Amino acid sequence: MTKSDALFSTPRKTAAFKFDHKVAEVFPDMISRSVPGYNDIIQGIGSLANQFVQENSIVYDLGCSLGAATLSIREQVETENYEIIGIDNSQAMVERCQQHLCAFRSPIKTTICQADILDFDYRKASLIVINFTLQFLDKPSRSTLLKRLYEVLQPGGALILSEKLAFNDKEINQLFTQQHHLFKKQNGYSDLEISQKRAALENVLIPETLEEHHSRLNEAGFAHIHSWFQQLNFVSLITIK
Ligand SMILES: C[S@@+](CC[C@H](N)C(=O)[O-])C[C@H]1O[C@@H](n2cnc3c(N)ncnc32)[C@H](O)[C@@H]1O
């Protein structure tokens, strides 16, 4: 059973959000109550993966947290001859992820590495998943990383990128922000929890517009880009090399 998230339920001094052991402990509950469509995206990643994972290839799960995308891929990809490498720079996440994955038997070689996705020595891959992680990097690093990922993708390979979005249109931005807060309230978070978490994420999670994502992906070399999922201000894109 995953522990329920009450990390922001009592008044606290604002401190920058960190993926530490307290967050890792409640993470499945936190992300599914905070990100509209998260469970559908995880499910969809596995289904899309089945179209793209090639024999004898590598799949990367960048910012893998507790391995939800990795598990979905392992469950849904029919070929057995590939390897998954999950990378996360949070020790707490990596330790929990390794324990969590052990609970699911699989013939797929799976390695979870504690490393910065900006420094990793990537090999050729048929699929790269970066699910709600690019948004935590500074903007120049986002561009550098995507260029590197384009280089390591095999022809015909895919990158799946999920992000929280911002909108240039103020009214739409406000509407989706309000609806997102309503989603959290409907999932049991109080106004205090919502506002304290928002303050903690300020300057840590920097959302961008869909246009900014498209233009960065184009610059990195990707030509075929489309949203395959969007709910309110949360999107998942697929790009094919
Ligand atoms: C919102 S979580 C990602 C959720 C996860 N992909 C999933 O589908 O459940 C973001 C993760 O990215 C990791 N992260 C953030 N910056 C990173 C970096 N530079 N290198 C590696 N991991 C990073 C965090 O530790 C955290 O576990």
The ligand as a Gaussian input file, in Angstrom:
#p B3LYP/6-31G(d) Opt

LIG

0 1
 C        7.722000      14.435000     -11.449000
 S        8.935000      13.269000     -11.228000
 C        8.789000      12.230000     -12.670000
 C        7.694000      11.209000     -12.606000
 C        8.005000       9.901000     -13.264000
 N        8.658000      10.051000     -14.539000
 C        6.744000       9.102000     -13.419000
 O        6.312000       8.905000     -14.558000
 O        6.178000       8.660000     -12.395000
 C       10.446000      14.037000     -11.647000
 C       11.636000      13.156000     -11.340000
 O       12.758000      13.686000     -12.040000
 C       13.890000      13.579000     -11.206000
 N       14.862000      14.577000     -11.682000
 C       14.715000      15.929000     -11.685000
 N       15.805000      16.491000     -12.240000
 C       16.643000      15.472000     -12.599000
 C       17.929000      15.416000     -13.210000
 N       18.582000      16.519000     -13.585000
 N       18.484000      14.189000     -13.424000
 C       17.842000      13.069000     -13.050000
 N       16.614000      13.061000     -12.469000
 C       16.026000      14.255000     -12.241000
 C       13.358000      13.798000      -9.799000
 O       14.219000      13.258000      -8.820000
 C       12.005000      13.109000      -9.879000
 O       12.070000      11.773000      -9.424000

